[in-house]
């Protein structure tokens, strides 16, 4: 016990000595460090603000430079000796680069008025994605399925025209794999050019298709035919009990606030508000070298759902494409997946595939985009979306029929944007 007391005493003594030494040793003044840290932190905050301002200024300057480059290039397109059209419109958008709505050339040859970026125009077969969306919405609602056949969907008076009707499904109509013949034969084109105000009945076009032999057995392969979408218009009307135009307006125009997109009723050949005049090349009517004003044509041409009925602007078409690709127009994600499940379908203008109302294109650089082209009397247009680059674009020119230059001039613009986007991402 005595030895334990001695040990405890020694330990206490050592601790007291250590405390005394610690107290005696002078400690540094940390307040000077704290002040310096606060000063440096303030400088860092200022530098971060300056860096943000510089980055924003740089982005704005780059966007202005790119806008000028695109506008200059668009003017070169219209002024090219290859151009058969007097004017052109271009809309391009990317979240990183910005949005541009551009115009160049002449919108009205008679008055020499310039094309305006908000001009309306007839979009031709860009009508087809709209019809496809309504059809797929009705499939989602259970009114019919993609594999239902014509006898299950339309009256016998329609079915009786086509011997293979019982083998033609909704899916085949949407993807142009029914084998039904095209209606835009030379005799029809001649009648339209001679009498553009004529109101056509869809049954007239179905009779023209039925009078021809099927191109192939249903489902065998792809061949583009407006007959498919004229039938889809009837499918929509039978399923809903309402005109297909009403369904398109209420299901797409109104929810997306497409204020400058119109579906004129048969008999209404006008385009209200700002619009580009549309021209056909004189070669179509034996007048080579002439441009003939063909703006006023009835929307029932091609049968309505088949093509020429829709009037819109580049901005509205871009809004539609953005909403479609974002899945805003469907309840189920699988519906959009099915719409963009492209089967092989090589065709005009770099097209390599066709899904359910959408085309797939591949640019010379190998970049893919989804969309649709559309020709109408007086106009040719394309709407597209590049999924990997998140670029939306719309182009239109005011002459018809298109040649290779008319349907591919926008490619250089996309390549410029892709290059610019790659440079931005690499910084």
TIMARDREN-463867 format. One record per residue (C-alpha): residue number from 1; x, y, z. Coordinates in nm, 3 decimals, padded with zeros to 5 digits. Example, Ala and Ser with C-alpha at 12.3 -4.5 7.8 and 13.67 -1.06 7.14 Angstrom:
% TIMARDREN-463867
R seq       x       y       z
R   1  01.230 -00.450  00.780
R   2  01.367 -00.106  00.714
END
This chain:
% TIMARDREN-463867
R seq       x       y       z
R   1  00.000  00.000  00.000
R   2  00.289  00.234  00.087
R   3  00.451  00.163 -00.253
R   4  00.125  00.237 -00.435
R   5  00.102  00.574 -00.262
R   6  00.458  00.655 -00.368
R   7  00.375  00.569 -00.733
R   8  00.059  00.776 -00.733
R   9  00.248  01.068 -00.590
R  10  00.511  01.044 -00.864
R  11  00.243  01.040 -01.138
R  12  00.067  01.342 -00.994
R  13  00.396  01.522 -00.975
R  14  00.480  01.451 -01.335
R  15  00.137  01.572 -01.453
R  16  00.166  01.895 -01.259
R  17  00.508  01.953 -01.407
R  18  00.379  01.895 -01.762
R  19  00.095  02.135 -01.704
R  20  00.333  02.396 -01.579
R  21  00.555  02.355 -01.886
R  22  00.254  02.377 -02.125
R  23  00.135  02.692 -01.954
R  24  00.479  02.842 -01.972
R  25  00.534  02.773 -02.345
R  26  00.410  03.070 -02.560
R  27  00.132  02.983 -02.816
R  28  00.102  03.143 -03.165
R  29 -00.163  03.410 -03.233
R  30 -00.420  03.229 -03.461
R  31 -00.625  03.544 -03.514
R  32 -00.381  03.656 -03.787
R  33 -00.436  03.328 -03.977
R  34 -00.811  03.357 -03.947
R  35 -00.806  03.706 -04.094
R  36 -00.588  03.595 -04.385
R  37 -00.820  03.301 -04.457
R  38 -01.122  03.530 -04.464
R  39 -00.938  03.765 -04.701
R  40 -00.848  03.483 -04.942
R  41 -01.200  03.340 -04.932
R  42 -01.337  03.681 -05.030
R  43 -01.091  03.700 -05.321
R  44 -01.192  03.352 -05.440
R  45 -01.560  03.451 -05.434
R  46 -01.483  03.763 -05.638
R  47 -01.281  03.561 -05.889
R  48 -01.558  03.304 -05.922
R  49 -01.805  03.584 -05.998
R  50 -01.569  03.732 -06.257
R  51 -01.522  03.388 -06.414
R  52 -01.899  03.338 -06.436
R  53 -01.943  03.680 -06.597
R  54 -01.665  03.607 -06.847
R  55 -01.815  03.268 -06.933
R  56 -02.158  03.425 -06.991
R  57 -02.008  03.704 -07.204
R  58 -01.811  03.450 -07.403
R  59 -02.119  03.233 -07.460
R  60 -02.320  03.535 -07.577
R  61 -02.043  03.648 -07.811
R  62 -02.008  03.298 -07.949
R  63 -02.386  03.271 -07.998
R  64 -02.388  03.605 -08.186
R  65 -02.101  03.491 -08.404
R  66 -02.272  03.159 -08.474
R  67 -02.600  03.337 -08.555
R  68 -02.417  03.555 -08.804
R  69 -02.248  03.253 -08.955
R  70 -02.578  03.067 -08.992
R  71 -02.756  03.368 -09.142
R  72 -02.477  03.424 -09.392
R  73 -02.479  03.057 -09.486
R  74 -02.858  03.064 -09.534
R  75 -02.825  03.360 -09.767
R  76 -02.563  03.168 -09.964
R  77 -02.805  02.875 -09.992
R  78 -03.078  03.087 -10.148
R  79 -02.839  03.274 -10.377
R  80 -02.675  02.953 -10.500
R  81 -02.716  02.868 -10.867
R  82 -02.843  02.529 -10.748
R  83 -03.144  02.682 -10.571
R  84 -03.478  02.647 -10.748
R  85 -03.663  02.823 -10.464
R  86 -03.682  03.199 -10.403
R  87 -03.673  03.186 -10.023
R  88 -03.591  02.965 -09.726
R  89 -03.657  02.936 -09.353
R  90 -03.444  02.768 -09.088
R  91 -03.502  02.702 -08.718
R  92 -03.228  02.540 -08.509
R  93 -03.213  02.491 -08.134
R  94 -02.985  02.333 -07.874
R  95 -02.993  02.396 -07.496
R  96 -02.618  02.464 -07.489
R  97 -02.585  02.676 -07.803
R  98 -02.916  02.863 -07.823
R  99 -03.209  02.900 -08.060
R 100 -03.218  03.070 -08.399
R 101 -03.515  03.141 -08.625
R 102 -03.375  03.255 -08.958
R 103 -03.504  03.356 -09.299
R 104 -03.354  03.451 -09.633
R 105 -03.462  03.528 -09.986
R 106 -03.801  03.619 -10.126
R 107 -04.134  03.527 -09.974
R 108 -04.345  03.690 -10.244
R 109 -04.199  03.714 -10.593
R 110 -04.465  03.950 -10.726
R 111 -04.406  04.216 -10.460
R 112 -04.039  04.124 -10.402
R 113 -04.119  04.094 -10.031
R 114 -03.860  03.916 -09.816
R 115 -03.920  03.589 -09.641
R 116 -04.000  03.644 -09.271
R 117 -03.894  03.408 -08.992
R 118 -04.254  03.378 -08.865
R 119 -04.406  03.306 -09.207
R 120 -04.656  03.021 -09.228
R 121 -04.628  02.758 -09.501
R 122 -04.791  02.431 -09.607
R 123 -04.592  02.149 -09.450
R 124 -04.703  01.858 -09.668
R 125 -04.637  01.512 -09.526
R 126 -04.513  01.647 -09.194
R 127 -04.886  01.595 -09.134
R 128 -04.810  01.223 -09.096
R 129 -04.641  01.237 -08.753
R 130 -04.944  01.430 -08.626
R 131 -05.179  01.158 -08.756
R 132 -04.950  00.893 -08.608
R 133 -04.956  01.059 -08.265
R 134 -05.336  01.066 -08.258
R 135 -05.351  00.704 -08.374
R 136 -05.107  00.591 -08.104
R 137 -05.295  00.787 -07.838
R 138 -05.612  00.598 -07.935
R 139 -05.418  00.272 -07.906
R 140 -05.312  00.376 -07.555
R 141 -05.676  00.445 -07.473
R 142 -05.773  00.094 -07.582
R 143 -05.996  00.189 -07.876
R 144 -05.803 -00.049 -08.102
R 145 -05.462 -00.214 -08.126
R 146 -05.171 -00.181 -08.365
R 147 -05.240 -00.532 -08.488
R 148 -05.608 -00.482 -08.563
R 149 -05.692 -00.519 -08.932
R 150 -05.897 -00.296 -09.160
R 151 -06.220 -00.503 -09.141
R 152 -06.217 -00.447 -08.765
R 153 -06.179 -00.071 -08.801
R 154 -06.354  00.078 -09.105
R 155 -06.685  00.018 -09.288
R 156 -06.729 -00.263 -09.538
R 157 -06.760 -00.007 -09.818
R 158 -06.394  00.080 -09.757
R 159 -06.275 -00.274 -09.693
R 160 -06.434 -00.406 -10.013
R 161 -06.204 -00.189 -10.224
R 162 -05.890 -00.380 -10.118
R 163 -05.865 -00.761 -10.156
R 164 -05.591 -00.785 -09.892
R 165 -05.771 -00.566 -09.636
R 166 -05.801 -00.849 -09.384
R 167 -05.422 -00.876 -09.371
R 168 -05.349 -00.502 -09.342
R 169 -05.295 -00.382 -08.985
R 170 -05.275 -00.039 -08.824
R 171 -04.903 -00.096 -08.774
R 172 -04.858 -00.156 -09.148
R 173 -05.045  00.163 -09.234
R 174 -04.833  00.367 -08.994
R 175 -04.506  00.221 -09.126
R 176 -04.596  00.217 -09.500
R 177 -04.582 -00.161 -09.522
R 178 -04.935 -00.232 -09.641
R 179 -04.847 -00.264 -10.010
R 180 -05.133 -00.031 -10.109
R 181 -05.068  00.176 -10.420
R 182 -04.987  00.547 -10.427
R 183 -05.255  00.795 -10.531
R 184 -05.035  01.078 -10.656
R 185 -05.029  00.950 -11.013
R 186 -04.966  01.184 -11.310
R 187 -05.337  01.219 -11.389
R 188 -05.411  01.344 -11.035
R 189 -05.117  01.583 -11.033
R 190 -05.233  01.720 -11.367
R 191 -05.583  01.777 -11.235
R 192 -05.456  01.950 -10.922
R 193 -05.232  02.186 -11.118
R 194 -05.521  02.266 -11.352
R 195 -05.772  02.321 -11.071
R 196 -05.597  02.381 -10.736
R 197 -05.920  02.490 -10.564
R 198 -06.092  02.156 -10.625
R 199 -06.227  01.992 -10.309
R 200 -06.132  01.626 -10.307
R 201 -06.312  01.346 -10.126
R 202 -06.097  01.083 -09.959
R 203 -06.298  00.815 -10.139
R 204 -06.166  00.948 -10.469
R 205 -05.811  00.872 -10.360
R 206 -05.907  00.531 -10.224
R 207 -06.066  00.447 -10.560
R 208 -05.748  00.553 -10.739
R 209 -05.540  00.330 -10.513
R 210 -05.784  00.039 -10.543
R 211 -05.776  00.060 -10.923
R 212 -05.407 -00.031 -10.915
R 213 -05.250 -00.363 -10.828
R 214 -05.102 -00.383 -10.477
R 215 -04.728 -00.318 -10.482
R 216 -04.658 -00.624 -10.264
R 217 -04.818 -00.848 -10.003
R 218 -04.905 -00.674 -09.673
R 219 -04.605 -00.655 -09.439
R 220 -04.356 -00.773 -09.699
R 221 -04.151 -00.452 -09.722
R 222 -04.156 -00.072 -09.717
R 223 -04.285  00.161 -09.986
R 224 -04.413  00.509 -09.907
R 225 -04.781  00.559 -09.997
R 226 -05.020  00.839 -09.900
R 227 -05.303  00.586 -09.916
R 228 -05.193  00.448 -09.580
R 229 -05.254  00.774 -09.398
R 230 -05.580  00.848 -09.575
R 231 -05.703  00.519 -09.432
R 232 -05.569  00.613 -09.088
R 233 -05.781  00.928 -09.103
R 234 -06.086  00.706 -09.149
R 235 -05.970  00.477 -08.866
R 236 -05.951  00.778 -08.633
R 237 -06.298  00.896 -08.732
R 238 -06.456  00.553 -08.689
R 239 -06.294  00.504 -08.348
R 240 -06.382  00.848 -08.208
R 241 -06.697  00.941 -08.398
R 242 -06.544  01.279 -08.478
R 243 -06.355  01.430 -08.774
R 244 -05.984  01.358 -08.769
R 245 -05.911  01.733 -08.790
R 246 -06.093  01.788 -08.459
R 247 -05.891  01.511 -08.293
R 248 -05.561  01.657 -08.415
R 249 -05.652  02.007 -08.298
R 250 -05.769  01.900 -07.953
R 251 -05.501  01.640 -07.887
R 252 -05.197  01.826 -08.023
R 253 -05.252  02.190 -08.125
R 254 -05.429  02.299 -07.808
R 255 -05.214  02.122 -07.542
R 256 -04.894  02.244 -07.709
R 257 -05.032  02.595 -07.773
R 258 -04.950  02.579 -08.143
R 259 -05.117  02.910 -08.218
R 260 -04.980  02.941 -08.572
R 261 -05.065  02.588 -08.683
R 262 -05.383  02.537 -08.883
R 263 -05.591  02.265 -09.045
R 264 -05.810  02.453 -09.294
R 265 -06.137  02.282 -09.374
R 266 -06.196  02.161 -09.731
R 267 -06.292  02.458 -09.946
R 268 -06.072  02.702 -09.754
R 269 -05.767  02.773 -09.971
R 270 -05.640  03.076 -09.777
R 271 -05.346  03.106 -09.538
R 272 -05.423  03.381 -09.285
R 273 -05.160  03.616 -09.146
R 274 -04.793  03.625 -09.241
R 275 -04.711  03.349 -09.487
R 276 -04.469  03.272 -09.763
R 277 -04.608  03.242 -10.114
R 278 -04.557  02.894 -10.257
R 279 -04.443  02.826 -10.613
R 280 -04.433  02.530 -10.845
R 281 -04.165  02.495 -11.107
R 282 -04.286  02.562 -11.460
R 283 -04.148  02.225 -11.573
R 284 -04.450  02.064 -11.407
R 285 -04.688  02.234 -11.652
R 286 -04.474  02.266 -11.963
R 287 -04.335  02.611 -11.880
R 288 -03.963  02.553 -11.810
R 289 -03.784  02.824 -11.620
R 290 -04.101  02.979 -11.477
R 291 -04.216  03.002 -11.115
R 292 -04.593  02.975 -11.084
R 293 -04.770  03.095 -10.770
R 294 -04.951  02.798 -10.620
R 295 -05.020  02.928 -10.269
R 296 -05.397  02.885 -10.285
R 297 -05.462  02.512 -10.307
R 298 -05.729  02.314 -10.127
R 299 -05.617  02.122 -09.819
R 300 -05.804  01.811 -09.931
R 301 -05.530  01.758 -10.189
R 302 -05.365  01.420 -10.122
R 303 -05.667  01.337 -09.909
R 304 -05.600  01.553 -09.604
R 305 -05.435  01.308 -09.361
R 306 -05.206  01.207 -09.646
R 307 -05.033  01.538 -09.674
R 308 -05.122  01.886 -09.796
R 309 -05.371  02.000 -09.532
R 310 -05.144  02.125 -09.253
R 311 -05.020  02.487 -09.231
R 312 -04.760  02.584 -08.971
R 313 -04.441  02.777 -08.885
R 314 -04.089  02.662 -08.809
R 315 -04.128  02.748 -08.439
R 316 -04.454  02.555 -08.401
R 317 -04.318  02.249 -08.578
R 318 -04.012  02.258 -08.352
R 319 -04.236  02.276 -08.045
R 320 -04.427  01.972 -08.169
R 321 -04.105  01.779 -08.232
R 322 -03.960  01.868 -07.892
R 323 -04.278  01.761 -07.714
R 324 -04.294  01.437 -07.912
R 325 -03.933  01.343 -07.842
R 326 -03.975  01.430 -07.472
R 327 -04.268  01.189 -07.446
R 328 -04.515  01.466 -07.360
R 329 -04.778  01.343 -07.607
R 330 -04.811  00.989 -07.470
R 331 -04.909  00.835 -07.138
R 332 -04.674  00.539 -07.170
R 333 -04.300  00.557 -07.238
R 334 -04.327  00.238 -07.443
R 335 -04.541  00.417 -07.704
R 336 -04.259  00.652 -07.806
R 337 -04.013  00.362 -07.800
R 338 -04.233  00.177 -08.047
R 339 -04.276  00.487 -08.263
R 340 -03.897  00.518 -08.308
R 341 -03.833  00.146 -08.361
R 342 -03.718  00.198 -08.718
R 343 -03.720 -00.075 -08.979
R 344 -03.497 -00.052 -09.282
R 345 -03.651  00.186 -09.535
R 346 -03.400  00.355 -09.768
R 347 -03.551  00.649 -09.953
R 348 -03.506  01.006 -10.075
R 349 -03.278  01.259 -09.898
R 350 -03.070  01.025 -09.686
R 351 -03.359  00.836 -09.530
R 352 -03.256  00.492 -09.401
R 353 -03.551  00.387 -09.184
R 354 -03.921  00.439 -09.113
R 355 -04.095  00.379 -08.780
R 356 -04.455  00.456 -08.692
R 357 -04.493  00.792 -08.863
R 358 -04.131  00.902 -08.830
R 359 -03.834  00.877 -09.066
R 360 -03.476  00.802 -08.967
R 361 -03.196  00.979 -09.154
R 362 -02.818  00.947 -09.144
R 363 -02.601  01.248 -09.227
R 364 -02.283  01.204 -09.433
R 365 -02.086  01.225 -09.106
R 366 -02.279  00.926 -08.968
R 367 -02.493  01.129 -08.726
R 368 -02.854  01.011 -08.703
R 369 -03.171  01.213 -08.672
R 370 -03.544  01.141 -08.654
R 371 -03.813  01.345 -08.824
R 372 -04.016  01.375 -09.142
R 373 -04.003  01.553 -09.474
R 374 -04.300  01.709 -09.643
R 375 -04.376  01.837 -09.989
R 376 -04.689  02.035 -10.072
R 377 -04.778  02.240 -10.379
R 378 -04.542  02.536 -10.349
R 379 -04.329  02.419 -10.054
R 380 -04.082  02.160 -09.925
R 381 -03.998  02.121 -09.555
R 382 -03.823  01.894 -09.306
R 383 -03.848  01.871 -08.927
R 384 -03.589  01.676 -08.732
R 385 -03.434  01.590 -08.396
R 386 -03.076  01.472 -08.337
R 387 -03.103  01.259 -08.021
R 388 -02.730  01.237 -07.939
R 389 -02.673  01.612 -07.985
R 390 -03.014  01.730 -07.858
R 391 -03.058  01.951 -08.165
R 392 -03.401  02.031 -08.307
R 393 -03.432  02.184 -08.652
R 394 -03.694  02.282 -08.910
R 395 -03.625  02.392 -09.266
R 396 -03.858  02.506 -09.540
R 397 -03.832  02.649 -09.891
R 398 -04.108  02.788 -10.109
R 399 -04.091  02.589 -10.432
R 400 -04.202  02.245 -10.547
R 401 -04.115  01.980 -10.657
R 402 -03.790  01.942 -10.464
R 403 -03.463  01.829 -10.613
R 404 -03.163  01.686 -10.425
R 405 -03.037  02.033 -10.332
R 406 -03.378  02.134 -10.196
R 407 -03.391  01.843 -09.954
R 408 -03.025  01.841 -09.842
R 409 -02.911  02.205 -09.813
R 410 -02.975  02.207 -09.439
R 411 -02.716  01.932 -09.379
R 412 -02.425  02.178 -09.373
R 413 -02.603  02.373 -09.098
R 414 -02.640  02.064 -08.884
R 415 -02.275  01.975 -08.935
R 416 -02.177  02.329 -08.825
R 417 -02.387  02.301 -08.509
R 418 -02.250  01.956 -08.429
R 419 -01.894  02.087 -08.465
R 420 -01.973  02.390 -08.248
R 421 -02.133  02.171 -07.984
R 422 -01.829  01.942 -07.976
R 423 -01.600  02.245 -07.931
R 424 -01.816  02.377 -07.646
R 425 -01.819  02.043 -07.467
R 426 -01.443  02.014 -07.503
R 427 -01.375  02.335 -07.310
END
